[in-house]
Amino acid sequence: IMDLNTFIIILVASLIATSLMTAFSYFLSHQFNTLFKEPVLLGYILKNIGLDFGTTTLLKFGWMLHYLIGLTFVIIYHFLWNYDYVAYTYYGAFLLGFGSGIVGIAGWYIMFQITNHKPKIPFKAYYLQLLFAHIIFGITAYGTHSPLSSYL
């Protein structure tokens, strides 16, 4: 069980880390003129499993799901740091981000296989940017969590 301050720290860290990670993906989407946008891809996945509520609603669900997954990762990070399973350092955050990237790649691979959704994207490039995006996520989560933990 966590107190309100801890929850606020985790929530703020997850919002900032997910936003920065997503900005990175959107930037690369624009730079390479391809679809690396996780919330959009999540919307397509939802549509593919029969949850078609229209494009706007699917995109909103994609965004909510993306931030919910980010929150889940930061909750896990918090407990890994709190119980000293992973060093509460930038290097530890890098490792968590790298590990999250591997989990993310596996998750996307499985979702694309299960839903039989094959977006017209360069998959190797998508998975590589996903790995870097998660490293950014991990480092940002720590970079937000640590000072907030000292302050609150």
C-alpha positions in Angstrom: 0.0 0.0 0.0 1.3 3.4 -0.9 0.6 6.8 0.6 -0.8 9.8 -1.4 2.6 11.5 -1.8 4.1 8.3 -3.2 1.2 7.9 -5.6 1.5 11.6 -6.7 5.3 11.1 -7.3 4.6 7.9 -9.4 1.8 9.6 -11.3 3.8 12.7 -12.2 6.9 10.7 -13.1 4.8 8.4 -15.3 3.0 11.3 -17.0 6.3 13.1 -17.8 8.2 10.0 -18.8 5.3 8.7 -21.1 5.0 12.2 -22.6 8.7 12.5 -23.4 8.9 9.0 -24.7 5.9 9.6 -26.9 7.3 12.9 -28.2 10.4 11.0 -29.2 8.3 8.5 -31.2 6.3 11.3 -32.8 9.5 13.1 -33.7 10.9 10.0 -35.4 7.6 9.4 -37.1 7.8 12.9 -38.6 11.5 12.6 -39.4 11.2 9.2 -41.2 7.6 9.7 -42.5 6.4 6.5 -41.0 4.0 5.4 -38.2 5.9 5.0 -34.9 3.1 6.6 -32.9 2.2 4.2 -30.1 -1.2 5.6 -29.2 -2.3 5.5 -32.9 -1.0 1.9 -33.3 -2.9 1.0 -30.0 -6.0 2.4 -31.6 -5.5 0.2 -34.7 -5.0 -2.8 -32.4 -8.2 -2.1 -30.6 -10.1 -1.8 -33.9 -8.6 -5.0 -35.1 -9.9 -6.9 -32.1 -13.4 -5.6 -32.8 -13.5 -2.5 -30.6 -14.3 0.0 -33.3 -15.9 3.1 -31.8 -14.8 5.4 -34.5 -11.4 6.9 -35.2 -11.6 9.7 -32.6 -12.7 7.4 -29.8 -10.1 4.8 -30.7 -7.4 7.4 -30.7 -8.5 8.5 -27.2 -8.5 4.9 -26.0 -5.1 4.5 -27.5 -3.8 7.5 -25.6 -5.4 6.4 -22.3 -4.0 2.9 -22.7 -0.6 4.2 -23.5 -0.5 6.4 -20.3 -2.0 3.5 -18.2 0.9 1.2 -19.4 3.4 4.0 -18.5 1.9 4.3 -15.1 2.1 0.5 -14.6 5.8 0.6 -15.6 6.6 3.4 -13.1 4.8 1.6 -10.3 6.9 -1.4 -11.0 10.1 0.8 -11.2 9.1 2.3 -7.8 8.9 -1.0 -6.1 12.1 -2.3 -7.7 13.9 0.8 -6.5 12.2 0.8 -3.1 13.2 -2.8 -2.4 16.7 -2.4 -3.9 16.3 -4.8 -6.7 17.6 -2.1 -9.1 19.9 0.8 -8.2 18.1 4.1 -7.7 20.5 5.8 -10.1 20.5 7.0 -13.7 22.3 3.7 -14.6 19.6 1.7 -12.9 17.0 3.7 -14.7 18.8 3.1 -18.0 18.6 -0.7 -17.3 15.0 -0.5 -16.4 14.3 1.5 -19.6 16.2 -1.1 -21.6 14.3 -3.9 -20.0 11.0 -2.1 -20.5 12.0 -1.7 -24.2 12.5 -5.5 -24.5 9.1 -6.0 -22.8 7.5 -3.4 -25.1 9.0 -4.9 -28.2 7.7 -8.4 -27.2 4.3 -6.9 -26.3 4.0 -5.2 -29.7 5.2 -8.2 -31.5 2.6 -10.4 -29.8 -0.2 -7.9 -30.3 0.6 -7.7 -34.0 0.7 -11.5 -34.3 -2.5 -12.1 -32.3 -4.6 -9.4 -34.0 -3.1 -10.2 -37.4 -2.6 -6.5 -37.8 0.3 -5.7 -40.0 0.7 -2.0 -40.3 2.8 -0.8 -43.2 5.7 0.1 -41.1 9.4 -0.9 -41.1 9.2 -3.3 -38.1 12.9 -3.5 -37.3 13.1 0.3 -37.3 9.9 0.5 -35.2 11.3 -1.9 -32.6 14.7 -0.2 -32.5 13.1 3.2 -31.9 10.8 1.6 -29.3 13.9 0.4 -27.4 15.4 3.9 -27.4 12.0 5.4 -26.5 11.8 3.1 -23.4 15.4 4.0 -22.4 14.3 7.7 -22.5 11.2 6.7 -20.5 13.2 4.9 -17.8 15.8 7.8 -17.4 13.0 10.4 -17.4 11.0 8.4 -14.8 14.0 8.4 -12.5 14.9 12.0 -13.3 11.4 13.0 -12.2 10.9 10.5 -9.4 14.1 11.2 -7.6 13.8 15.0 -7.0 10.1 14.7 -6.3 10.9 12.0 -3.7 13.3 14.4 -2.0 10.8 17.2 -2.1 7.5 15.5 -1.1 
